[in-house]
Amino acid sequence: LSLLHAQQDLARFPARSHDLVASCLREMGRQRDAIEWLRRALDAYPGDANLAHSLASYLGSEKEPRWDEMERLLWMAYAVRSHDAHLVCDLARVLILRERFAEALKLLDRADALD
């Protein structure tokens, strides 16, 4: 894991593998390293919906969630994967927590139709 973490060129590995590395780091109690890893992976794969969704999720589990960044990442992922009910619900949750109820309700209706 340390060897992977030290890699400079993350684009030489498949995008999905970065989600796995971040998951391992998180399970080892290295949440901050997992977040940094996902940031680097997203730099290597800009626009990757899975990486953006994962990073938003990890940021949401921080003591002080970064709502602006989470929302931006989830909207980016939604633009690519609007058919994913789980992603749509996660975005709606962030909007609810930011007291943007009308937008959240529209997304929840969409998620319900997808499920």
N, C-alpha and C positions, 0 to 999 in steps of 0.2 A: 504494500500500500504506500509506503514511503517513496518507493521508486516511482510509482505512478504520480504521486503528489508532486514530485520534483520535476516532472516533465514540463517543458516549456511549450511545445507544440501539441496542444490537445486535439487539434484537427486530424492528427494521424490516427486517432482512435474513433470508433463509431460513436455517434451522439448518445445512443442508449447506454453505452458502457459508463458514461460519466454519471448518469443517474444512479447506477449501481455503486460506483465508488462513493458518491455522496451518501448513499444509504448506509454503506459500511462505516463511513466516518461517523455518521450520526449514531449508529448503534454502538459505536465505541465511545460515545460520550463527547465526540468532537464536533459539536453542532456548528461552531464558528468556522472550522475548517471545511465542513460540508457546504456551508453557504458560500464561502470563498471559492471552493471547487466549482460549484454550479455557476457562479458568476463568470469564472474563467471559461467554463465550457460553453456558456451562452455567448461569450465573446467569440469563441471559435465557431459556433453554430448559431449565428444571429437568426432569430425568427423560428427557432425550434420550439414548437408548442409544448412538448413534453418537458424540456428543460425549464422553460419559463414557468410552467405550472408547478413543477417541483420546487423551484426556487421560491415562488410565492408561498407555497405551503410551508417551507422551512422558515421563511421570514415571519409567517404567521404564528409560529410556535416560539418565537423569541419573547423574552420578558416584556419588551416594548416593541410590538409589531410595527413595521414600517408600512402603514396603510397606503400611502401614495405609491410607493414602489410596488407593493403587492397588486394594487389595482392596475397599474400600468402593465405589469407582467401578465396578469390575467386577461386584460383586454387584448394584448398581443396574442396570447394563446387562443383566445376566443375567435380572433380573426381567422385563424387557421383551422380550428377544431370546434366550430360552433355546434356541431352535432353530438358533442360529448356532454351528456347530462351531468356527470360529476364535475367537470370543469365549469359548466354553466351555474351549477349550485354553489360552487366555491366563489365564483364572481359575485353572485347574488348575496352571499353571506358577507363579503367585504362591503358591498354597497349598503346592506342593512346596518352593519356596524358603523358606517359613516353617515347613517340616517338619511339615505337616499332611497326611500321606500318605494316610490313609484317605479324607478328603474329596476329595483330588485324584484318587484312583483312581476314585471314583464318577463324578466329572466326566469323566474320560478315557473311561470306559466309555460315558457318555452321548454324548460327542463322536464316538466311534467308531460308535455306532448312528446318529448324525445324518449322518455322512459318506457 
